[in-house]
Every structure is written in C-alpha cells, then in structure tokens.
Amino acid sequence: MNNRMRELREAQGWSQGELAERLEVSRQTVNALETGKYDPSLPLAFRIARLFGEPIESLFIPED
Amino acid sequence: MTMRRFMWIFVAIALGALALAAAGRFLLAWPDGVVGMWTGIGAGYLLGAGLFLLMPRWWRQHCDDMYAQPAGRRYIRALWPALVLYSLTLFASIWSIRQGIESLPLRGLVAVLPVLPIAWMMHAALRYLREIDELQRRIETEAIGIASLLVALVYFAGGMLEKAEVIGMDAGIAMIWVFPLLCGIYGIAKMILTRRYQ
C-alpha cells in the first residue's frame, strides 16, 4: 500500500525518530511504513491519521 | 546500553578472567582444572566480544535503537541480574555436583538451579514481547517461529539418526543444546527479517 507519510512528516519538519516518538512506535516501524514495506494495523493507521489531521483514505492509497 | 558498550563489558570480563587464571597459575598455585576454567571463561568472553565486531553496522545501529526505547531498557535492566545469577548458579551447580551429593533429591535440586535465572530471563523476554510495537512483535514472533520449526526438524532428524545408530548422542548434552540452538537460530532469523523491512 502506498502512503503519504513521508510527505506529511517532512511538511511538519519532523525526523523519523520524532514521528516515531509521537506515534509511540520504533523508528524502524516509521521507516518501514514510509517505504511501503509494512502496512499498519487499523489502530495504528487511525493514530497516524489523527496525528496528521487527515482522513485515513487520503493517507493510505491501496495499490490497484 | 549500546552494542559497543556490551562489547567493552565483555572485554573487561574476559581480561578479568584471564588475569585470574594467570594469577592462579603463576602466583597462587591453583589446580590446573581451576586455571583452565578461568582461561576458558576469559576466552569465551573474548570470543563474544569478537562477535560484536563481526556484526554489520546496520544491525548494531538497529540494536542500539531498540535498546534505547523504554521497553528495550526495561528488558536489559531485567536481563543483567538474571545473566549474573545464571553464571553464578551454573558454576555453583557444576562444582557442587563434582564434589559429590549423596542425596538424590538434593542433587536434582542443585542440578536445576541454573534453570531459575533462565526462567527469569524468559519472563523478561515475554514482557518485552508484549511492550514492543506491532512491527517489532511481528519480527520477533516470526523469528521465534522459524527457530522453533528448524530446531524441531534438526532434533527429529537427529533422533532418527540416533535410533538407526548412525550417530551416538549423549541425551543430557542433546537436551542442554536445545535452548542455545533456539537462541542462535532466532538471532539469525531476526537479522534476516529485520533487513527485509528496512
């Protein structure tokens, strides 16, 4: 699944470490999410969407 | 606690053990067996320190990141006393049994003493597993699953070979090696899985 996490994180001026702290996950997880190597669970996807103030559907784009 | 710091702790323990062995050999006239034991401990810890140097940089960085997190720090804090206690109980158990313990129940109790700190370590590992995030937990459980399946396969094959009298194996040694093999294969599997997500 593609996502706009890196774009939104950089717009906030946060490092991966800072985003990881805000989401209470590891930096490894943030990196895996941004590179599309890992799709988050629903609770984590909602936390990410709430943090960036965006709806989930605009954040995560399924590959068709 | 960084990997580099772990390595230097191992080197310090190794040098301490080797110094004890040297003092025992040249100053204190210790028996050869005792000198050999401390030399072995020193060599073992030096080998362990050497393994840290062989770790790829990305893996060392990953471990440093993991152990800097609250769950990782709690895990290390629980691990250290358990490891020290394991070393002490192992030494005391082996030494006591070699001195000879007549009573069978007491000998059994002394033999399984080292199991208690291992149980403590497993409890710390289980708590760590529950506290880490979802991707880390996926990696850990997949690595444990791979290790379990591979070790089960190896022991099954070993058992068949033993029954066919192709190999001969001391049952006690075979049982003792289950846990170290699980840990070793788990570690390799975890490295491969972690790399997959980077």
Interface residues (C-beta under 8 A of the other chain):
Chain A: E24 V25 S26 R27 Q28 T29 N31 A32 K37 Y38 P40 S41 L44
Chain B: H62 D65 M66 Q69 I132 D133 E134 L135 Q136 T194 R196 Y197 Q198
